[in-house]
């Protein structure tokens, strides 16, 4: 950009790569940081640095956890029903479902959904690890809580096919969720109803 110092331009470009941040918002954020104190900027930089240094994915369910707490707190909780696994696309979906206080089982985070258009196949997700978990642990029910989008539905059907020959109970969240939406944006009542009213797939 003409007339803009390179450090400013670099931060605008960095912000604009974030999901949901367009060029205008990226510019506003950058100029806000430019006006803020050096301490505030350093605090943001330190938070971003510690995000990667102090956070890992749980070796069991692939949800986020502290580097010094693996497996994560949910997997370690002996009060939870270890015979149920709720399969979600992203860690944000775990947080959304936990806020309902309606689910007492475990989770498995795929880190995405099958999307041939974007070049994302089953091998790019944590599906192999899920299959190993089901074979290794005493799982009675698999709750497929992928998003009600084309990609989420394709992922759910793929998982259904993979476990089709087993005696495993496979359910899908009830249709209280709007088609084309994301779990993280659903309100608590809708999410709770979807969990309670899940059906056989």
Backbone bond lengths (Angstrom), bond angles and torsions (degrees), N, CA, C in turn:
res aa  C-N    CA-C-N  psi(-1)  N-CA   C-N-CA  omega(-1)  CA-C   N-CA-C  phi
1 X - - - 1.462 - - 1.531 109.14 -
2 X 1.316 115.50 133.43 1.461 120.33 -177.53 1.518 110.43 -68.59
3 X 1.323 115.84 135.38 1.463 121.18 174.07 1.520 115.11 80.48
4 X 1.324 118.79 3.20 1.461 121.53 -179.29 1.525 108.74 -109.19
5 X 1.341 117.27 127.97 1.470 119.60 178.45 1.531 111.49 -58.03
6 X 1.305 116.14 148.53 1.464 121.99 -175.45 1.532 113.67 -57.38
7 X 1.362 120.10 -40.76 1.463 118.91 178.54 1.527 113.17 -62.18
8 X 1.337 116.45 -36.27 1.475 120.87 178.65 1.524 109.62 -67.92
9 X 1.324 115.72 -46.26 1.460 120.36 179.33 1.525 111.49 -60.77
10 X 1.331 115.48 -38.56 1.470 120.41 -179.58 1.529 111.08 -64.60
11 X 1.345 117.29 -41.84 1.460 120.11 -179.79 1.525 111.03 -69.70
12 X 1.334 118.07 -37.74 1.469 121.29 176.06 1.532 109.79 -58.94
13 X 1.326 115.53 -46.13 1.470 119.72 179.37 1.530 111.35 -63.37
14 X 1.341 116.90 -38.61 1.469 120.94 179.55 1.523 110.74 -65.57
15 X 1.349 117.16 -45.83 1.464 120.50 178.37 1.526 111.40 -63.08
16 X 1.335 117.40 -38.95 1.469 120.81 -175.26 1.530 112.31 -69.64
17 X 1.330 117.39 -15.40 1.465 120.21 176.25 1.527 112.41 -80.12
18 X 1.323 116.72 -11.90 1.467 120.49 179.70 1.522 109.91 -75.11
19 X 1.349 118.04 146.19 1.476 120.09 -179.67 1.522 111.73 -63.82
20 X 1.317 115.31 134.66 1.463 121.09 177.56 1.524 114.37 81.28
21 X 1.325 117.34 2.48 1.467 120.95 -179.96 1.527 108.71 -108.99
22 X 1.326 115.50 113.00 1.460 120.58 177.32 1.522 110.59 -89.54
23 X 1.333 117.69 178.09 1.465 121.81 -178.41 1.535 113.75 -57.67
24 X 1.357 117.43 -39.96 1.470 120.33 -178.75 1.523 111.20 -67.09
25 X 1.336 116.25 -45.70 1.464 119.71 179.15 1.523 110.36 -64.82
26 X 1.332 116.88 -39.76 1.463 121.20 177.98 1.524 110.35 -60.18
27 X 1.328 117.10 -41.34 1.464 121.01 178.62 1.524 111.05 -66.17
28 X 1.356 116.73 -42.96 1.473 120.44 179.21 1.528 110.99 -61.48
29 X 1.339 116.56 -43.94 1.467 120.38 179.27 1.521 111.22 -62.86
30 X 1.322 115.69 -42.32 1.466 120.40 -179.53 1.517 111.24 -62.80
31 X 1.337 117.36 -46.52 1.463 119.84 -178.25 1.525 111.54 -72.14
32 X 1.336 117.25 -25.86 1.465 119.59 172.18 1.527 109.63 -64.97
33 X 1.348 116.19 -45.98 1.466 120.54 179.28 1.531 110.83 -64.24
34 X 1.329 117.21 -32.50 1.464 121.60 179.16 1.529 110.62 -66.17
35 X 1.337 116.23 -35.99 1.472 121.24 179.70 1.528 112.44 -82.09
36 X 1.322 117.67 -20.28 1.473 120.71 -176.96 1.526 110.79 -74.68
37 X 1.313 114.66 168.84 1.467 119.55 -178.58 1.530 110.44 -72.44
38 X 1.324 114.73 160.29 1.464 120.29 177.82 1.526 110.12 -61.93
39 X 1.349 116.73 -34.50 1.467 120.86 179.86 1.531 111.21 -63.88
40 X 1.342 116.41 -41.28 1.460 120.46 179.85 1.528 110.60 -65.74
41 X 1.319 116.78 -41.12 1.468 121.04 178.19 1.526 110.72 -64.41
42 X 1.333 115.83 -41.86 1.464 119.82 179.06 1.527 111.68 -65.89
43 X 1.340 116.14 -36.36 1.462 120.72 178.58 1.531 110.66 -63.70
44 X 1.356 116.47 -41.81 1.455 120.82 177.25 1.526 110.99 -64.29
45 X 1.334 116.45 -44.03 1.463 121.02 179.88 1.532 110.48 -62.73
46 X 1.330 116.98 -40.13 1.467 121.34 -179.83 1.532 110.60 -68.46
47 X 1.338 116.83 -38.29 1.474 120.70 178.70 1.524 110.60 -63.94
48 X 1.343 116.43 -41.57 1.467 120.39 178.29 1.522 111.11 -65.59
49 X 1.328 116.47 -39.54 1.461 120.80 -179.66 1.532 110.64 -66.64
50 X 1.339 116.99 -44.63 1.462 120.43 -177.61 1.524 111.88 -71.86
51 X 1.346 117.23 -20.69 1.462 120.94 177.44 1.520 110.51 -56.90
52 X 1.333 116.53 -45.56 1.465 120.91 -179.44 1.528 112.22 -82.71
53 X 1.305 116.19 -33.72 1.463 119.31 -178.08 1.526 112.56 -73.76
54 X 1.341 117.06 -32.79 1.458 119.92 -173.63 1.515 115.41 -106.83
55 X 1.335 117.62 -0.60 1.465 120.88 -175.49 1.526 110.50 -122.98
56 X 1.337 116.00 137.57 1.469 121.88 175.92 1.523 107.74 -135.97
57 X 1.333 115.77 172.98 1.455 119.88 173.18 1.520 108.42 -93.23
58 X 1.317 116.25 138.01 1.465 122.16 178.49 1.528 109.37 -56.57
59 X 1.312 116.78 134.00 1.467 121.17 -177.40 1.524 112.45 -72.44
60 X 1.337 117.29 -9.97 1.470 120.91 -179.63 1.530 111.93 -102.83
61 X 1.338 116.97 -50.68 1.472 119.84 -174.68 1.525 113.74 -111.37
62 X 1.344 117.92 -12.28 1.464 124.70 178.83 1.524 114.19 69.55
63 X 1.346 115.72 21.14 1.458 121.00 168.29 1.529 106.69 -78.69
64 X 1.320 117.89 167.05 1.460 120.08 178.42 1.528 109.96 -75.96
65 X 1.320 115.80 147.38 1.462 121.32 177.45 1.519 108.89 -155.77
66 X 1.315 116.04 164.55 1.463 120.75 175.95 1.526 109.35 -69.14
67 X 1.306 115.83 149.94 1.467 120.43 -178.92 1.527 111.65 -58.72
68 X 1.334 117.18 -30.14 1.465 120.71 -178.99 1.535 113.19 -94.48
69 X 1.352 117.51 10.45 1.467 120.94 178.96 1.537 109.27 -133.68
70 X 1.311 116.27 82.76 1.464 121.63 179.91 1.523 108.76 -135.95
71 X 1.337 119.33 120.39 1.463 129.45 3.94 1.540 113.11 -63.26
72 X 1.330 114.88 166.09 1.466 121.74 -176.13 1.531 111.42 -69.75
73 X 1.321 115.44 171.71 1.461 121.50 -178.69 1.518 113.47 -60.88
74 X 1.328 117.82 -36.19 1.466 120.93 179.50 1.524 110.27 -67.14
75 X 1.327 116.98 -45.50 1.467 120.56 179.49 1.523 112.04 -65.50
76 X 1.331 117.32 -30.70 1.467 121.86 -179.41 1.533 112.89 -78.98
77 X 1.312 116.61 -19.67 1.468 121.12 -174.01 1.530 110.87 -69.77
78 X 1.327 116.93 108.94 1.466 121.81 -177.56 1.524 112.80 -73.55
79 X 1.332 117.93 -11.56 1.458 121.68 178.19 1.534 112.02 -79.97
80 X 1.315 117.02 -13.28 1.461 120.16 -177.61 1.519 110.44 -83.01
81 X 1.335 115.82 155.19 1.459 122.58 -179.17 1.528 109.35 -79.86
82 X 1.331 116.56 103.22 1.463 121.06 -175.75 1.521 113.55 -78.41
83 X 1.345 117.71 1.32 1.467 120.41 178.31 1.527 111.70 -90.09
84 X 1.352 117.13 -4.62 1.465 121.40 -178.90 1.521 109.96 -120.15
85 X 1.319 115.21 134.75 1.467 121.06 173.44 1.527 108.31 -123.62
86 X 1.323 115.43 125.46 1.464 121.74 175.35 1.529 107.16 -98.86
87 X 1.328 116.08 118.16 1.466 121.79 -176.50 1.526 109.25 -94.03
88 X 1.336 116.15 121.72 1.465 121.33 -179.56 1.526 110.10 -125.39
89 X 1.318 115.79 165.97 1.463 120.20 -178.58 1.523 112.72 -81.13
90 X 1.323 117.46 -42.82 1.469 120.98 -172.02 1.529 111.79 -135.75
91 X 1.347 117.66 158.14 1.465 120.30 176.18 1.526 113.54 -56.02
92 X 1.337 117.99 -33.34 1.470 120.78 178.10 1.525 111.57 -59.13
93 X 1.352 116.95 -30.55 1.457 120.69 179.04 1.528 111.36 -68.74
94 X 1.331 116.49 -34.71 1.472 120.42 175.75 1.523 109.13 -62.05
95 X 1.333 116.44 -46.35 1.461 120.83 -179.52 1.522 111.19 -61.00
96 X 1.336 116.58 -40.57 1.463 120.87 179.42 1.529 111.07 -63.95
97 X 1.325 117.48 -45.85 1.461 121.14 -179.39 1.524 111.62 -68.39
98 X 1.323 117.35 -35.91 1.467 120.58 178.75 1.526 111.52 -65.05
99 X 1.334 116.55 -32.18 1.468 119.63 179.74 1.525 112.22 -65.13
100 X 1.334 118.03 -22.86 1.471 120.23 179.71 1.523 111.48 -74.03
101 X 1.316 118.25 -22.47 1.479 123.86 -176.74 1.529 111.64 57.29
102 X 1.329 117.30 28.02 1.463 122.38 -178.65 1.523 113.09 -106.44
103 X 1.316 117.57 -12.06 1.457 120.63 -173.59 1.521 110.02 -117.66
104 X 1.324 115.94 130.00 1.468 120.96 -176.04 1.530 113.11 -115.89
105 X 1.334 117.58 7.55 1.456 120.25 -179.13 1.517 112.50 -91.49
106 X 1.334 115.48 -160.96 1.459 122.32 179.89 1.529 110.43 -102.04
107 X 1.316 116.87 176.99 1.465 122.56 -178.11 1.523 110.78 -128.22
108 X 1.338 113.99 164.23 1.458 121.15 167.25 1.528 106.79 -144.82
109 X 1.330 116.31 122.25 1.466 121.86 -176.35 1.526 109.28 -99.67
110 X 1.329 116.48 121.99 1.468 121.67 -177.53 1.528 113.20 -80.31
111 X 1.331 116.59 -24.11 1.468 123.23 -174.87 1.527 111.20 64.04
112 X 1.327 114.73 51.42 1.454 120.50 176.01 1.513 111.39 132.13
113 X 1.329 114.77 -172.53 1.460 122.13 178.22 1.519 108.56 -141.35
114 X 1.319 115.64 156.09 1.460 120.57 -179.79 1.538 109.23 -63.95
115 X 1.322 116.34 125.61 1.461 121.59 -179.30 1.522 109.49 -148.27
116 X 1.331 117.62 91.65 1.470 120.49 -179.49 1.530 113.36 -56.01
117 X 1.332 117.12 -33.91 1.467 121.01 -179.69 1.527 110.71 -61.46
118 X 1.344 116.32 -38.02 1.462 120.83 -179.54 1.527 111.62 -92.84
119 X 1.328 116.70 4.26 1.452 120.29 178.84 1.521 113.93 74.95
120 X 1.338 116.84 23.90 1.470 120.92 -179.99 1.524 108.75 -103.47
121 X 1.320 116.02 112.40 1.451 121.86 177.94 1.520 111.21 -108.66
122 X 1.320 118.53 177.98 1.471 122.00 179.79 1.525 112.73 -56.13
123 X 1.327 116.23 -32.43 1.471 120.01 -178.22 1.528 112.42 -70.27
124 X 1.338 117.59 -14.95 1.462 121.76 178.95 1.518 112.73 -89.95
125 X 1.329 116.43 -6.65 1.458 121.75 -178.03 1.534 109.82 -109.63
126 X 1.312 116.74 175.62 1.469 122.24 -179.69 1.527 111.29 -88.09
127 X 1.329 116.31 41.48 1.467 121.32 -178.36 1.522 111.16 -78.24
128 X 1.322 118.09 -40.44 1.470 120.88 178.51 1.525 110.30 -59.97
129 X 1.341 115.94 -40.82 1.466 120.41 178.65 1.519 111.45 -66.11
130 X 1.348 116.78 -35.40 1.463 120.52 177.09 1.523 110.39 -64.44
131 X 1.322 116.79 -44.00 1.468 120.81 -179.82 1.532 110.78 -63.14
132 X 1.327 116.31 -38.79 1.468 120.52 176.85 1.525 110.69 -64.34
133 X 1.336 115.86 -40.94 1.475 120.21 179.46 1.515 111.58 -62.34
134 X 1.333 115.86 -46.20 1.465 120.34 -178.51 1.525 110.27 -63.03
135 X 1.328 117.21 -38.29 1.466 121.09 179.03 1.526 111.49 -70.19
136 X 1.335 116.48 -32.79 1.463 121.52 -174.12 1.529 112.90 -87.92
137 X 1.333 116.58 -37.48 1.467 121.22 -175.52 1.525 110.03 -99.80
138 X 1.322 116.43 162.50 1.470 121.64 -179.52 1.528 109.17 -87.01
139 X 1.320 115.58 80.54 1.466 121.46 -176.61 1.526 109.96 -98.03
140 X 1.333 115.86 128.59 1.457 120.33 179.48 1.523 112.67 -102.40
141 X 1.347 116.27 -29.84 1.464 120.30 -177.79 1.518 111.03 -139.18
142 X 1.328 114.61 136.60 1.454 123.08 174.67 1.524 106.65 -113.40
143 X 1.327 116.81 116.15 1.463 121.48 179.41 1.523 107.82 -99.14
144 X 1.313 116.95 114.13 1.467 121.11 -178.65 1.524 108.96 -88.03
145 X 1.329 115.54 104.82 1.461 121.67 -176.53 1.518 110.91 -112.42
146 X 1.341 115.91 38.01 1.464 119.41 174.27 1.522 108.48 -70.34
147 X 1.325 117.02 158.43 1.460 121.42 -176.28 1.538 111.41 -64.25
148 X 1.335 117.29 148.06 1.468 120.86 178.98 1.526 112.35 -78.11
149 X 1.325 115.84 57.04 1.462 123.71 176.70 1.525 107.51 -117.66
150 X 1.335 117.29 173.62 1.465 120.19 177.40 1.523 110.78 -58.44
151 X 1.341 116.57 -42.92 1.457 121.06 -179.80 1.525 111.46 -67.10
152 X 1.340 115.76 -42.21 1.462 120.12 178.96 1.515 112.19 -63.94
153 X 1.339 116.31 -40.84 1.468 120.92 178.86 1.528 110.71 -66.87
154 X 1.336 116.71 -41.00 1.471 120.43 178.62 1.525 110.60 -62.58
155 X 1.324 116.13 -39.37 1.464 121.09 178.85 1.524 110.68 -66.05
156 X 1.332 116.74 -43.61 1.466 121.23 179.10 1.526 111.05 -62.20
157 X 1.326 117.33 -43.02 1.468 120.60 -179.71 1.535 110.79 -67.63
158 X 1.318 116.84 -36.66 1.463 120.28 177.20 1.527 109.91 -62.78
159 X 1.324 116.74 -45.38 1.464 120.73 179.40 1.525 111.21 -64.16
160 X 1.322 116.26 -39.84 1.475 120.36 176.89 1.532 110.65 -58.34
161 X 1.338 116.25 -42.23 1.471 120.55 178.74 1.528 111.66 -65.39
162 X 1.328 116.35 -39.87 1.468 120.47 -178.30 1.522 112.31 -64.56
163 X 1.332 116.40 -34.02 1.466 120.58 -177.41 1.523 111.95 -106.77
164 X 1.325 116.75 11.32 1.469 121.40 -174.24 1.511 115.38 -60.20
165 X 1.323 118.04 -32.37 1.462 120.85 -176.24 1.528 113.04 -87.76
166 X 1.318 117.47 -3.21 1.464 119.84 -177.80 1.526 110.79 -91.69
167 X 1.318 115.69 169.51 1.469 121.13 178.27 1.523 111.17 -86.42
168 X 1.311 115.85 6.22 1.459 122.66 -179.03 1.528 110.92 -63.21
169 X 1.336 116.52 133.59 1.471 120.63 174.26 1.525 107.61 -79.26
170 X 1.333 116.76 124.32 1.461 121.14 -179.36 1.520 108.65 -116.88
171 X 1.345 116.29 120.71 1.460 121.27 -179.68 1.522 109.92 -122.38
172 X 1.317 114.68 163.33 1.472 122.14 179.76 1.514 106.43 -126.79
173 X 1.325 118.15 146.01 1.460 120.03 177.07 1.520 110.29 -57.55
174 X 1.330 115.86 144.58 1.470 121.01 -179.78 1.524 110.02 -63.18
175 X 1.334 115.12 162.39 1.458 120.21 -173.83 1.519 114.08 -82.40
176 X 1.306 117.53 27.61 1.455 119.37 172.57 1.520 110.48 -70.35
177 X 1.330 116.11 -16.41 1.461 120.56 179.90 1.527 110.44 -81.92
178 X 1.318 118.00 138.09 1.462 119.74 179.84 1.514 111.16 -70.29
179 X 1.334 116.37 139.09 1.455 120.95 178.43 1.518 109.82 -66.05
180 X 1.331 115.58 135.01 1.451 120.31 179.78 1.518 114.11 87.79
181 X 1.358 116.91 0.52 1.464 120.35 -178.04 1.514 112.20 -97.16
182 X 1.328 115.90 173.87 1.461 122.69 177.00 1.517 109.24 -112.84
183 X 1.330 116.41 144.56 1.468 121.15 -179.20 1.521 112.00 -56.98
184 X 1.327 117.06 -38.76 1.460 119.88 -173.53 1.528 112.65 -63.77
185 X 1.358 117.28 -20.21 1.463 120.38 -178.69 1.530 113.10 -98.97
186 X 1.333 117.45 -4.93 1.465 120.37 -179.14 1.520 109.91 -74.98
187 X 1.349 116.17 146.58 1.458 118.93 178.02 1.527 110.08 -76.18
188 X 1.329 116.66 163.49 1.465 121.76 -173.13 1.528 112.57 -62.34
189 X 1.339 117.16 -39.94 1.466 120.09 -178.78 1.522 111.03 -64.05
190 X 1.329 116.83 -45.67 1.469 121.19 178.94 1.514 110.97 -60.81
191 X 1.333 116.57 -44.67 1.459 120.54 179.76 1.521 111.49 -63.83
192 X 1.334 116.57 -42.67 1.465 120.62 -179.39 1.527 110.33 -63.83
193 X 1.342 117.87 -42.21 1.461 121.87 178.05 1.520 111.26 -65.07
194 X 1.315 116.49 -38.92 1.466 120.73 179.40 1.534 110.84 -64.45
195 X 1.318 115.96 -39.67 1.462 119.69 177.91 1.513 111.34 -67.02
196 X 1.336 116.38 -47.70 1.462 121.24 -177.64 1.520 111.73 -64.24
197 X 1.335 116.42 -38.49 1.468 120.61 -175.46 1.518 114.24 -97.06
198 X 1.330 117.62 23.94 1.471 119.66 179.64 1.529 109.78 -61.31
199 X 1.337 115.95 152.00 1.457 121.18 -174.41 1.506 111.70 -126.80
200 X 1.322 115.77 164.41 1.460 121.38 176.39 1.514 109.33 -64.41
201 X 1.313 117.20 144.20 1.478 120.85 -180.00 1.524 109.09 -103.54
